[in-house]
Amino acid sequence: MTFIEPGLSVRNGFAEGPLADAALSRAARAGQLLDDLQERASTLTDGQLRDGVYRALRRFTQEQPPARRVDSITALIRRGVRIDWPASDCLPCA
């Protein structure tokens, strides 16, 4: 096991600890938000859809997402392209 910092370690190529758990939780929630947006896309205005994509990405990264990425994902959803956001129960590390 390799200790990265308090609350985060790597064992057998996967992150463990409270920090890894928090990252996985954020990824899962962002995926849920994107799934919900895709289901409701036809009922949302462009601004509402863009705001929803922004919030989902911000939840995942905990930073302001690049406007180009938000616009790109928003356009894909608007065109009906399904955005898959898989979140597993373990966080792989390189």
C-alpha positions as a LaTeX table, in Angstrom:
\begin{tabular}{lrrr}
\hline
Residue & $x$ (\AA) & $y$ (\AA) & $z$ (\AA) \\
\hline
Met1 & 0.00 & 0.00 & 0.00 \\
Thr2 & 1.24 & 3.48 & $-0.86$ \\
Phe3 & 0.15 & 6.42 & 1.28 \\
Ile4 & $-0.37$ & 9.55 & $-0.77$ \\
Glu5 & $-1.60$ & 11.81 & 2.01 \\
Pro6 & $-3.79$ & 11.44 & 5.08 \\
Gly7 & $-7.09$ & 9.96 & 3.90 \\
Leu8 & $-5.76$ & 8.74 & 0.54 \\
Ser9 & $-3.74$ & 5.66 & $-0.25$ \\
Val10 & $-3.28$ & 3.35 & $-3.22$ \\
Arg11 & $-3.51$ & $-0.42$ & $-3.02$ \\
Asn12 & $-3.34$ & $-2.75$ & $-6.03$ \\
Gly13 & $-3.84$ & 0.16 & $-8.42$ \\
Phe14 & $-6.95$ & 1.59 & $-6.74$ \\
Ala15 & $-7.35$ & 4.61 & $-4.48$ \\
Glu16 & $-8.70$ & 4.00 & $-0.99$ \\
Gly17 & $-9.72$ & 6.14 & 1.92 \\
Pro18 & $-12.13$ & 8.99 & 2.65 \\
Leu19 & $-10.76$ & 11.22 & $-0.11$ \\
Ala20 & $-11.23$ & 8.49 & $-2.71$ \\
Asp21 & $-14.73$ & 7.85 & $-1.39$ \\
Ala22 & $-15.57$ & 11.55 & $-1.72$ \\
Ala23 & $-14.30$ & 11.64 & $-5.33$ \\
Leu24 & $-16.38$ & 8.58 & $-6.21$ \\
Ser25 & $-19.43$ & 10.13 & $-4.59$ \\
Arg26 & $-18.97$ & 13.34 & $-6.61$ \\
Ala27 & $-18.58$ & 11.35 & $-9.82$ \\
Ala28 & $-21.73$ & 9.34 & $-9.14$ \\
Arg29 & $-23.75$ & 12.48 & $-8.33$ \\
Ala30 & $-22.50$ & 14.26 & $-11.46$ \\
Gly31 & $-23.56$ & 11.23 & $-13.50$ \\
Gln32 & $-27.00$ & 11.28 & $-11.93$ \\
Leu33 & $-27.37$ & 14.98 & $-12.72$ \\
Leu34 & $-26.35$ & 14.44 & $-16.35$ \\
Asp35 & $-28.74$ & 11.49 & $-16.70$ \\
Asp36 & $-31.59$ & 13.62 & $-15.35$ \\
Leu37 & $-30.73$ & 16.45 & $-17.75$ \\
Gln38 & $-30.71$ & 14.07 & $-20.69$ \\
Glu39 & $-34.12$ & 12.72 & $-19.73$ \\
Arg40 & $-35.57$ & 16.24 & $-19.45$ \\
Ala41 & $-33.61$ & 17.93 & $-22.26$ \\
Ser42 & $-36.64$ & 18.41 & $-24.51$ \\
Thr43 & $-38.45$ & 20.33 & $-21.76$ \\
Leu44 & $-35.53$ & 22.62 & $-20.88$ \\
Thr45 & $-34.52$ & 25.88 & $-22.48$ \\
Asp46 & $-30.98$ & 26.13 & $-23.83$ \\
Gly47 & $-30.02$ & 28.24 & $-20.82$ \\
Gln48 & $-31.48$ & 25.75 & $-18.34$ \\
Leu49 & $-29.73$ & 22.84 & $-20.03$ \\
Arg50 & $-26.40$ & 24.69 & $-20.12$ \\
Asp51 & $-26.77$ & 25.66 & $-16.45$ \\
Gly52 & $-27.49$ & 22.06 & $-15.54$ \\
Val53 & $-24.44$ & 20.80 & $-17.41$ \\
Tyr54 & $-22.34$ & 23.48 & $-15.72$ \\
Arg55 & $-23.58$ & 22.42 & $-12.26$ \\
Ala56 & $-22.94$ & 18.73 & $-12.97$ \\
Leu57 & $-19.38$ & 19.36 & $-14.12$ \\
Arg58 & $-18.73$ & 21.76 & $-11.26$ \\
Arg59 & $-19.95$ & 19.15 & $-8.78$ \\
Phe60 & $-17.51$ & 16.64 & $-10.24$ \\
Thr61 & $-14.42$ & 18.85 & $-10.54$ \\
Gln62 & $-15.19$ & 21.25 & $-7.68$ \\
Glu63 & $-13.88$ & 23.96 & $-10.01$ \\
Gln64 & $-15.36$ & 26.18 & $-12.67$ \\
Pro65 & $-15.54$ & 23.97 & $-15.77$ \\
Pro66 & $-14.23$ & 25.39 & $-19.06$ \\
Ala67 & $-17.00$ & 27.11 & $-21.00$ \\
Arg68 & $-16.08$ & 25.20 & $-24.16$ \\
Arg69 & $-16.57$ & 21.87 & $-22.39$ \\
Val70 & $-19.95$ & 22.97 & $-21.00$ \\
Asp71 & $-21.05$ & 24.22 & $-24.42$ \\
Ser72 & $-19.85$ & 21.04 & $-26.14$ \\
Ile73 & $-21.68$ & 18.69 & $-23.76$ \\
Thr74 & $-24.79$ & 20.88 & $-23.88$ \\
Ala75 & $-24.80$ & 20.77 & $-27.70$ \\
Leu76 & $-24.38$ & 16.99 & $-27.71$ \\
Ile77 & $-27.27$ & 16.51 & $-25.31$ \\
Arg78 & $-29.43$ & 18.90 & $-27.32$ \\
Arg79 & $-28.72$ & 16.83 & $-30.47$ \\
Gly80 & $-29.77$ & 13.68 & $-28.65$ \\
Val81 & $-26.31$ & 12.18 & $-28.20$ \\
Arg82 & $-26.26$ & 10.10 & $-25.04$ \\
Ile83 & $-23.51$ & 11.12 & $-22.62$ \\
Asp84 & $-22.42$ & 8.15 & $-20.53$ \\
Trp85 & $-20.85$ & 9.01 & $-17.21$ \\
Pro86 & $-19.84$ & 5.70 & $-15.67$ \\
Ala87 & $-18.96$ & 5.76 & $-12.00$ \\
Ser88 & $-17.71$ & 2.56 & $-10.46$ \\
Asp89 & $-17.24$ & 1.62 & $-6.84$ \\
Cys90 & $-13.45$ & 1.98 & $-7.02$ \\
Leu91 & $-11.14$ & 4.69 & $-8.26$ \\
Pro92 & $-8.34$ & 3.36 & $-10.51$ \\
Cys93 & $-4.92$ & 5.01 & $-10.27$ \\
Ala94 & $-2.16$ & 5.03 & $-12.84$ \\
\hline
\end{tabular}
